Amino acid sequence: MWVKCTVGSGWLLVTLSLAIASHKPSFITKNCYSWDSLSQAIDTLYVKAAQLKETVPEDSIKNVRLLKKNTKELFLTNCRFQEQLLSFFMDDVFGQLQFQAFNETDFVEDFHCFRQKLSRCITCASSAREMKSITRMKRTFYGIGNKGIYKAIGELDILLSWIKKFLESIPEIKKPSIEI
């Protein structure tokens, strides 16, 4: 009897752990914006980022990158990293940008608005602890002085392409169906 109970309990634990492991809680909230709305916002940001790039000096540091290829996967899969990276751009990059033209403030406002829309869609357990990748990025950003701003703005198209790819990977956001 004791053996049957132990074996039965073991099977129950195995079954429960498999059920828990296979269940992935959705991180998309019900109040999420439509895929069209988010995609259109990114497209607008692409255009405005190109206009913003024209207002700042060209990035002259070619051997340093803030948004490295190995952090792309982290961005696509880790909501904490996404939040910290978007915060880095809002606080550190745009916070140091001296606004000289309306296009700059217009882009920053649109970026902030998009970030808020995205945060309504993605629920993520926040953490006060900064991820190592963000810490290294900030170290590089501040290490190259004022040119860090130009470097970050020069890499906006990379960030926006990551966001677009992330949005395309979310099955919960309804994408428009293509009719033939």
C-alpha positions as CSV (number, residue, x, y, z in Angstrom):
1,M,0.0,0.0,0.0
2,W,2.8,2.4,0.9
3,V,4.5,1.7,-2.4
4,K,1.4,2.3,-4.4
5,C,0.8,5.6,-2.6
6,T,4.4,6.8,-3.2
7,V,4.3,5.8,-6.9
8,G,0.9,7.4,-7.3
9,S,2.1,10.6,-5.7
10,G,5.2,10.6,-7.9
11,W,3.0,10.3,-11.0
12,L,0.8,13.1,-9.7
13,L,3.9,15.3,-9.2
14,V,5.3,14.5,-12.6
15,T,1.9,15.3,-14.3
16,L,1.5,18.5,-12.3
17,S,5.0,19.7,-13.1
18,L,4.5,19.0,-16.8
19,A,1.2,20.8,-16.8
20,I,2.8,23.8,-15.1
21,A,5.8,23.8,-17.4
22,S,3.7,23.7,-20.5
23,H,1.4,26.5,-19.4
24,K,2.8,29.8,-20.4
25,P,0.9,32.7,-19.0
26,S,0.0,35.3,-21.5
27,F,1.8,38.6,-21.1
28,I,-0.6,40.4,-23.4
29,T,-3.3,42.3,-21.6
30,K,-6.9,42.7,-22.7
31,N,-6.5,46.5,-23.0
32,C,-3.8,46.1,-25.7
33,Y,-3.9,48.3,-28.8
34,S,-4.5,46.7,-32.2
35,W,-1.6,45.4,-34.3
36,D,-2.5,48.0,-36.9
37,S,-2.2,50.8,-34.3
38,L,1.1,49.7,-33.0
39,S,2.5,49.0,-36.4
40,Q,1.4,52.4,-37.7
41,A,3.0,54.1,-34.7
42,I,6.3,52.3,-35.5
43,D,6.2,53.3,-39.1
44,T,5.6,57.0,-38.0
45,L,8.6,56.7,-35.7
46,Y,10.8,55.4,-38.5
47,V,10.0,58.6,-40.5
48,K,10.5,60.9,-37.6
49,A,13.7,59.1,-36.5
50,A,15.1,59.8,-40.0
51,Q,14.2,63.5,-39.5
52,L,15.7,63.5,-36.1
53,K,19.0,62.0,-37.4
54,E,19.2,65.0,-39.8
55,T,19.2,67.4,-36.9
56,V,22.2,65.9,-35.0
57,P,25.8,65.5,-36.0
58,E,26.6,62.2,-37.8
59,D,27.8,59.3,-35.6
60,S,31.6,59.4,-36.2
61,I,32.4,56.4,-33.9
62,K,32.2,53.4,-36.2
63,N,33.9,50.8,-34.0
64,V,31.4,51.0,-31.1
65,R,27.7,49.9,-31.0
66,L,25.2,50.3,-28.3
67,L,22.6,47.9,-29.8
68,K,24.6,44.8,-30.4
69,K,23.4,41.8,-32.3
70,N,23.6,39.6,-29.2
71,T,21.1,41.9,-27.4
72,K,18.5,41.6,-30.1
73,E,17.4,38.1,-28.9
74,L,17.3,39.5,-25.3
75,F,15.0,42.3,-26.5
76,L,12.7,39.9,-28.4
77,T,12.3,37.6,-25.5
78,N,12.7,39.5,-22.2
79,C,10.1,42.1,-21.3
80,R,12.3,43.5,-18.5
81,F,15.1,44.1,-20.9
82,Q,12.6,45.8,-23.3
83,E,11.4,48.1,-20.6
84,Q,14.9,49.0,-19.5
85,L,16.1,49.6,-23.0
86,L,13.1,51.9,-23.8
87,S,13.7,53.7,-20.5
88,F,17.4,54.1,-21.4
89,F,16.4,55.8,-24.6
90,M,13.8,58.0,-22.9
91,D,15.8,59.0,-19.9
92,D,19.4,58.8,-20.8
93,V,19.4,59.6,-24.5
94,F,16.5,61.9,-25.0
95,G,16.9,63.3,-21.5
96,Q,20.3,64.7,-22.6
97,L,19.2,65.8,-26.0
98,Q,19.2,69.6,-26.3
99,F,16.0,70.3,-28.3
100,Q,16.8,72.7,-31.1
101,A,13.9,71.9,-33.4
102,F,10.2,70.9,-33.1
103,N,10.9,67.7,-34.9
104,E,13.1,66.5,-32.0
105,T,10.4,67.1,-29.4
106,D,7.8,65.7,-31.7
107,F,9.8,62.4,-32.1
108,V,10.4,62.2,-28.3
109,E,6.7,62.7,-27.6
110,D,5.7,60.1,-30.1
111,F,8.3,57.6,-28.8
112,H,7.0,58.2,-25.2
113,C,3.4,57.7,-26.4
114,F,4.4,54.5,-28.2
115,R,6.1,53.2,-25.1
116,Q,3.0,53.8,-23.1
117,K,0.9,52.0,-25.6
118,L,3.3,49.1,-25.6
119,S,3.3,49.0,-21.8
120,R,-0.5,48.7,-21.9
121,C,-0.1,45.6,-24.0
122,I,2.8,43.9,-22.2
123,T,2.7,43.1,-18.5
124,C,6.1,42.5,-17.0
125,A,7.3,42.0,-13.5
126,S,9.3,45.1,-12.9
127,S,12.6,45.0,-11.2
128,A,14.7,47.7,-9.6
129,R,17.8,45.7,-10.5
130,E,19.3,46.7,-13.8
131,M,20.2,44.0,-16.3
132,K,23.9,43.6,-17.1
133,S,23.4,44.3,-20.8
134,I,21.8,47.7,-20.0
135,T,24.6,48.5,-17.5
136,R,27.2,47.8,-20.2
137,M,25.3,49.8,-22.7
138,K,25.1,52.8,-20.3
139,R,28.8,52.5,-19.5
140,T,29.6,52.7,-23.3
141,F,27.1,55.5,-23.8
142,Y,28.5,57.7,-21.1
143,G,32.0,56.6,-21.8
144,I,32.0,58.3,-25.2
145,G,30.6,61.5,-23.9
146,N,28.4,63.7,-26.0
147,K,28.9,61.5,-28.9
148,G,26.9,58.8,-27.1
149,I,23.8,60.8,-28.0
150,Y,24.7,60.8,-31.7
151,K,25.5,57.1,-31.5
152,A,22.2,56.2,-29.9
153,I,20.2,58.4,-32.3
154,G,22.1,56.8,-35.2
155,E,21.0,53.4,-34.0
156,L,17.3,54.3,-33.6
157,D,16.5,52.4,-36.8
158,I,17.9,49.2,-35.3
159,L,15.8,49.7,-32.1
160,L,12.7,50.3,-34.2
161,S,13.3,47.2,-36.3
162,W,13.6,45.2,-33.2
163,I,10.3,46.6,-31.9
164,K,8.6,45.8,-35.2
165,K,10.0,42.2,-35.2
166,F,8.8,41.8,-31.6
167,L,5.3,43.0,-32.5
168,E,5.2,40.5,-35.4
169,S,6.1,37.7,-33.0
170,I,3.1,38.2,-30.7
171,P,0.3,35.9,-31.7
172,E,-2.1,37.5,-29.2
173,I,-2.2,40.8,-31.1
174,K,-4.6,40.4,-33.9
175,K,-2.9,41.0,-37.2
176,P,-5.0,42.0,-40.2
177,S,-5.9,39.1,-42.4
178,I,-4.9,39.4,-46.1
179,E,-7.7,38.8,-48.5
180,I,-7.0,37.5,-52.0
